[in-house]
Amino acid sequence: MAVIPVALAGRSYDVVIEEGLLDRIAVAGAPFMEGYAGGRRVPFVADTNTHRLYAAGIETDLGHRGFAVEWFVVEPGEDAKTWGVLERLCDWLLAIGVTRKDHVFALGGGVVGDLVGFACAITKRGCGFVQLPTTLLAQVDSSVGGKTAINTAAGKNLIGAFHQPSLVLIDPLVLNSLPDREMRAGFAEVLKYGLLGDAGFFAWLEAHGDIVLARDPAALEHAIATSIAMKARIVAEDERETEDRRALLNLGHTFGHALEAETGFSDRLLHGEAVALGMVLAARYSARRGEISTDGAERAARAIAAAGLPASLTALGLTCNGAALVDHMRHDKKAEGTTLPFLLLRQLGEAYVARDVDLADIAAFLDEELEA
Ligand code: GLY
């Protein structure tokens, strides 16, 4: 078991990691259920998959302690992060009489967490929520740190708010039912922490990535806890990404976003896969600028390939050129006027924000990578 505090003035909370937590949700989440003791139902939001897998167990556990559950269930996938679903969710929260002291339980991956967090940010000007992340990606990244959002026609995550959860409960056992491809995609975000800020952790992941992916309990808990400890530190230093600290968590995301846009934000390339390849490109581009060594960049690429993640542009079979990918980057929400900050690597375990990157040079680099 690990308990990692996220220290924020007036809004500190714990991330608890423990096998079987979901089966003990009534005890683990007890401090945030007190308001329901008078017979009101505890609101849970899930997608159809997490509802099918866990609803009965949660109802039984809460039932033993005299609580009943009220469910709001969405379809799985990004289509749940829309104005329409947000409106229905907020209306539902109002209909069940949620108060600002109440907490809503978000059971699912990043989509459910982002949607519930945003609904709770705006309903009655802010009510509480508890994150119960069920994918590796949500466990090590999106459930912690308070970024909440929906998607609109203009792009992903462009409408949202910073709204911190009151508690994050991570049960690594739920990953046993996660498809291997999604497990690998989440592992890309774990590798990200090593690459951006902890060379020792990166070396540990090189040696133990296979057993993390095989869900070895001790290795998995170490990987999750180390990732969250770094995220908690960074979020505590720069909660709203106004300095260049939290931006480090975007390593691989600018290249990755362009690849996701080019592949239509589809199953052809999952977010974590795009981030993985984006990190390879960031490392290789950094080496081209004379920062990280070529050996270091190729070590990063090898670790990503060893995890079964895409490590070269040619493997994607894209038909576009570098300029088209750069065009997608211009719509990135991190764009600052006509420039774009890039997360680059000085060495393994040391990322930094570069503001002197020429987009024409990025296009030329991508053309080289597309032909490599
Ligand atoms: N996923 C990046 C962040 O939370 O800042």
Boltz pocket constraint, residues with backbone or C-beta under 6 A from the ligand:
constraints:
  - pocket:
      binder: B
      contacts: [[A, 141], [A, 142], [A, 144], [A, 145], [A, 147], [A, 246], [A, 249], [A, 250]]
      max_distance: 6.0
